[in-house]
Amino acid sequence: MKEQRLAWAITGAGHLLAECAERLLRYERVDVFLSRAAQEVTRMYRLEDRLQGPRVHVHRETLASSPAVVGFARGVYRVLVVAPATSNSVAKFVCGISDSLVSNLFAQAGKSRVPIIVLPTDLAPEVDSIGPRGDLVKVYPRPIDLENTARLRSFPGVTVVADLEEMSQCLATYL
Protein backbone atom coordinates (compact mmCIF):
# COMPACT_ATOMS: atom_id res chain seq x y z
CA MET A 1 0.00 0.00 0.00
CA LYS A 2 1.15 3.51 -0.80
CA GLU A 3 2.37 5.56 2.17
CA GLN A 4 -0.50 7.58 3.62
CA ARG A 5 -0.40 11.35 3.76
CA LEU A 6 -1.62 13.93 6.25
CA ALA A 7 -4.50 16.12 5.01
CA TRP A 8 -4.50 19.57 6.65
CA ALA A 9 -7.34 22.00 5.91
CA ILE A 10 -7.06 25.68 6.75
CA THR A 11 -10.14 27.88 6.96
CA GLY A 12 -10.39 31.67 7.02
CA ALA A 13 -9.33 32.16 10.64
CA GLY A 14 -6.41 34.37 11.55
CA HIS A 15 -6.38 33.09 15.13
CA LEU A 16 -3.51 30.59 15.50
CA LEU A 17 -2.93 30.64 11.73
CA ALA A 18 0.81 31.37 11.86
CA GLU A 19 1.31 28.74 14.55
CA CYS A 20 -0.62 26.14 12.53
CA ALA A 21 1.41 26.96 9.41
CA GLU A 22 4.62 26.38 11.35
CA ARG A 23 3.30 23.18 12.89
CA LEU A 24 2.21 21.52 9.65
CA LEU A 25 5.69 21.93 8.17
CA ARG A 26 7.03 19.55 10.82
CA TYR A 27 5.31 16.60 9.18
CA GLU A 28 6.26 14.45 6.21
CA ARG A 29 3.96 14.25 3.20
CA VAL A 30 1.33 16.92 3.92
CA ASP A 31 -1.45 17.98 1.57
CA VAL A 32 -2.64 21.45 2.61
CA PHE A 33 -6.14 22.48 1.56
CA LEU A 34 -6.84 26.21 1.59
CA SER A 35 -10.41 27.46 1.55
CA ARG A 36 -11.07 30.66 -0.41
CA ALA A 37 -11.12 32.58 2.86
CA ALA A 38 -7.88 30.90 3.95
CA GLN A 39 -6.22 32.10 0.77
CA GLU A 40 -7.22 35.66 1.65
CA VAL A 41 -6.14 35.38 5.28
CA THR A 42 -2.77 33.76 4.49
CA ARG A 43 -2.05 36.77 2.26
CA MET A 44 -3.13 39.20 5.02
CA TYR A 45 -0.82 37.46 7.50
CA ARG A 46 1.94 37.16 4.86
CA LEU A 47 2.14 33.38 5.19
CA GLU A 48 1.91 32.18 1.57
CA ASP A 49 5.65 31.56 1.30
CA ARG A 50 5.77 29.75 4.66
CA LEU A 51 3.29 27.18 3.40
CA GLN A 52 5.78 25.99 0.81
CA GLY A 53 8.13 23.08 1.23
CA PRO A 54 9.38 19.95 -0.48
CA ARG A 55 7.03 17.72 1.55
CA VAL A 56 3.99 20.00 1.22
CA HIS A 57 1.48 20.06 -1.62
CA VAL A 58 -0.99 22.98 -1.52
CA HIS A 59 -4.52 22.67 -2.94
CA ARG A 60 -6.47 25.91 -3.39
CA GLU A 61 -10.24 26.01 -3.44
CA THR A 62 -11.54 26.79 -6.90
CA LEU A 63 -14.77 24.75 -6.64
CA ALA A 64 -16.84 23.51 -3.71
CA SER A 65 -15.54 20.01 -4.34
CA SER A 66 -12.22 18.72 -5.48
CA PRO A 67 -10.83 15.49 -6.89
CA ALA A 68 -8.68 15.36 -3.75
CA VAL A 69 -11.69 14.51 -1.54
CA VAL A 70 -11.79 11.08 -3.20
CA GLY A 71 -8.40 10.45 -1.57
CA PHE A 72 -10.15 9.66 1.71
CA ALA A 73 -12.11 6.75 0.23
CA ARG A 74 -8.99 5.54 -1.58
CA GLY A 75 -6.92 5.44 1.62
CA VAL A 76 -4.54 8.22 0.59
CA TYR A 77 -4.91 10.06 3.91
CA ARG A 78 -4.24 8.76 7.40
CA VAL A 79 -5.91 11.69 9.19
CA LEU A 80 -7.59 15.04 8.45
CA VAL A 81 -6.65 18.10 10.50
CA VAL A 82 -8.77 21.23 10.29
CA ALA A 83 -6.77 23.96 11.97
CA PRO A 84 -7.59 26.67 12.55
CA ALA A 85 -11.34 26.11 12.08
CA THR A 86 -13.67 29.10 11.95
CA SER A 87 -17.08 29.19 13.59
CA ASN A 88 -18.56 29.06 10.08
CA SER A 89 -16.76 25.80 9.28
CA VAL A 90 -17.64 24.26 12.64
CA ALA A 91 -21.32 25.20 12.12
CA LYS A 92 -21.26 23.54 8.69
CA PHE A 93 -19.66 20.40 10.14
CA VAL A 94 -22.29 20.19 12.89
CA CYS A 95 -25.19 20.75 10.48
CA GLY A 96 -23.88 18.37 7.82
CA ILE A 97 -23.42 21.06 5.19
CA SER A 98 -20.89 20.18 2.47
CA ASP A 99 -20.83 23.18 0.17
CA SER A 100 -17.15 24.15 0.27
CA LEU A 101 -13.79 22.44 -0.06
CA VAL A 102 -13.21 22.16 3.69
CA SER A 103 -16.73 21.03 4.54
CA ASN A 104 -16.49 18.42 1.75
CA LEU A 105 -13.16 17.22 3.14
CA PHE A 106 -14.74 16.88 6.58
CA ALA A 107 -17.72 14.95 5.20
CA GLN A 108 -15.63 12.63 3.04
CA ALA A 109 -13.16 11.89 5.81
CA GLY A 110 -16.05 11.02 8.11
CA LYS A 111 -17.71 8.82 5.48
CA SER A 112 -14.41 7.02 4.94
CA ARG A 113 -13.80 6.62 8.69
CA VAL A 114 -10.61 8.63 8.51
CA PRO A 115 -9.93 10.25 11.91
CA ILE A 116 -10.52 14.01 12.05
CA ILE A 117 -8.81 16.50 14.39
CA VAL A 118 -10.34 19.99 14.65
CA LEU A 119 -8.82 23.03 16.36
CA PRO A 120 -11.71 25.53 16.52
CA THR A 121 -11.11 29.22 17.06
CA ASP A 122 -14.10 29.47 19.38
CA LEU A 123 -13.26 27.53 22.53
CA ALA A 124 -13.91 30.06 25.30
CA PRO A 125 -16.19 33.06 25.93
CA GLU A 126 -13.18 35.39 25.50
CA VAL A 127 -10.18 34.78 23.24
CA ASP A 128 -6.98 36.79 22.77
CA SER A 129 -5.83 36.69 19.17
CA ILE A 130 -3.06 38.31 17.17
CA GLY A 131 -4.20 40.39 14.21
CA PRO A 132 -2.44 40.62 10.84
CA ARG A 133 -0.35 43.59 12.02
CA GLY A 134 0.73 41.81 15.20
CA ASP A 135 -1.73 43.64 17.43
CA LEU A 136 -3.71 41.92 20.19
CA VAL A 137 -7.39 41.51 19.37
CA LYS A 138 -10.07 40.48 21.88
CA VAL A 139 -12.69 38.14 20.40
CA TYR A 140 -15.94 37.22 22.13
CA PRO A 141 -17.46 34.12 20.50
CA ARG A 142 -21.23 33.99 20.37
CA PRO A 143 -23.08 31.40 22.47
CA ILE A 144 -24.09 29.53 19.27
CA ASP A 145 -20.42 29.24 18.26
CA LEU A 146 -19.50 27.74 21.63
CA GLU A 147 -22.53 25.40 21.43
CA ASN A 148 -21.47 24.19 17.98
CA THR A 149 -17.95 23.47 19.22
CA ALA A 150 -19.44 21.49 22.12
CA ARG A 151 -21.71 19.56 19.72
CA LEU A 152 -18.76 18.74 17.45
CA ARG A 153 -17.01 17.06 20.40
CA SER A 154 -19.72 14.35 20.36
CA PHE A 155 -19.14 13.33 16.73
CA PRO A 156 -17.70 9.85 16.29
CA GLY A 157 -14.25 9.88 14.74
CA VAL A 158 -13.76 13.59 15.48
CA THR A 159 -11.38 14.91 18.13
CA VAL A 160 -11.75 18.56 19.07
CA VAL A 161 -8.52 19.90 20.54
CA ALA A 162 -8.04 23.01 22.65
CA ASP A 163 -4.53 24.02 21.63
CA LEU A 164 -1.54 23.23 19.45
CA GLU A 165 0.12 20.93 21.98
CA GLU A 166 -2.99 18.79 22.33
CA MET A 167 -3.26 18.72 18.53
CA SER A 168 0.35 17.52 18.21
CA GLN A 169 -0.18 14.82 20.82
CA CYS A 170 -3.33 13.64 19.07
CA LEU A 171 -1.60 13.64 15.68
CA ALA A 172 1.23 11.54 17.11
CA THR A 173 -1.25 8.70 17.68
CA TYR A 174 -2.09 8.60 13.96
CA LEU A 175 1.28 9.22 12.31
N, C-alpha and C positions, 0 to 999 in steps of 0.2 A: 504494500500500500504506500502511496505517495505520502511524504511527510506533511502533517497537518500544519496549517497556518493559524495565526491569531488574527481575528477580525476586530478592528477597533473603529467604532463609529463616533464621530464628533458632531455635536449639534451646535446651535448658535449661541451657546453660553460663553461669556467671557470669564466667568468665575471658575477658577482652577484650570483654565485653558492652557496657560504656559506650562504649568506643572504637569498636566496630562501629556502635553507634547513632548516634554523631556522624558517622561516615564515610558512612553511607548517606544522610544528609540532604544531602550535597554533590551528589547526582545528581538529574537531572531524571527525572520519571516513574518512580517506584519503587513496586512492589507488595511490601509486607513481609508475610511469612507467619510467624506465631507458632505454634509447637507449644504443646501444653497446658503442658508444662514451661517453655517460654519465657515464657508468660503469667505463671506463678508467679514466675519469676526476675526478670522486668522489674519486677514489683511490689516484690520484695525489695530490688532495687537502685534503686527509685524512678525508673524510666525511662519509665513509660507516657506521660507528657506529652511527653517528648523525642522520642518516635516519631511525633509528629504534625507535619503540615506540609501546605501546599497542594499539593505535588507527590507526597505519599506517601499510598498507600491501604493500610490495614492489614487483613489477613485473619487471623481467629483460628480455630484448630482447634476444630471442633465434632464433626467426623466424621473417620474415617481418610482419606477422600478429599474432594475438593472440586471444584466445577465449574471452579475456576481452573486445575487441572492440565491441562485441555484446551487452555488458552492456548498451551502449548508446541507442540502439533501444529498449531495455527492460526497460528503465527508471531507471536503477541502479544509474546513475550519474546525479547530478543536474547541474554541470558545469565542463568544462575542462579548466585547466590552463596549459599553456606551458611556463615554466619559469625556467631558462633562455632559450631563443630560438636562436639558431645559425643562421647565414645567410643562411646556407645550408638548414635548416628546413624551414625557411621563404620562400626561393625560391621554395622549393617543394610545400608548401602550395599554393603559388600564381599560380604555374603552374599546380596544380591539380595532382601532382605525389604522389602516395600512395605505396611506395615500402619499407617502414620501419615501425617499431612499432609506432613511433610518428606521421609520416605522415598518417598512417592508423587511428590512434586515431582522428586526426584532421578531416579527411574525414568523418569518421563515426559519430562524434559529429555533424558536419555540416548537414549530411544527416538526422540525427535524431532531428534536431533543438534544440540541446543542446547548450546553450551559451558557447562561447570560449573566453578566455582571454589570450593574448599573450604578453609576455615581451621580445621583441627582444634585442639582444646585440648591434645591429647596429641602433642607433637612431640619431647620430650626426656625423659630419665629423671627429671629434676627440674625442676619449673616453679614460679616465683613468681607468685602470683595475688593479686588484691585482693578481699577479701571484701565482703559487703554493707555492713558498717560501716566500710569503709576500711582494715581491718587486713590485713597481709600474711599470706598463707596459703601454706605449702609443700605442693605436690602431687607425688606420686610415681606417675606412670602405670605400670600393669601392663605386663609384657612383651607380652601379647596386644593391648593397646591400641596400643602402638608398632608391632607387626607389622601390625595392620589399617591403620594410617596408611600404612605402607610399601606394603602391597598396593594401597591406593587410588591411589597414585602411578602405578601401571601401567595404570590404566583409560583406554581411549581417550576423548578428549573431556573428561577431567577433569584440572584443574590443582590440585594441592595446594600451597598457599602457606604460608610459615613465619611471616609477620608482616603487619601492616597495610600497610606500604609496598609489599611485593611484591604484595599483593592489589590495591592501587591501580594499580600499574604494569600488572598483568595485565588489570584492568578497562579500562584506557585503550585496550588493543588491540581491545576489543569495542564500545566506546561512541563 
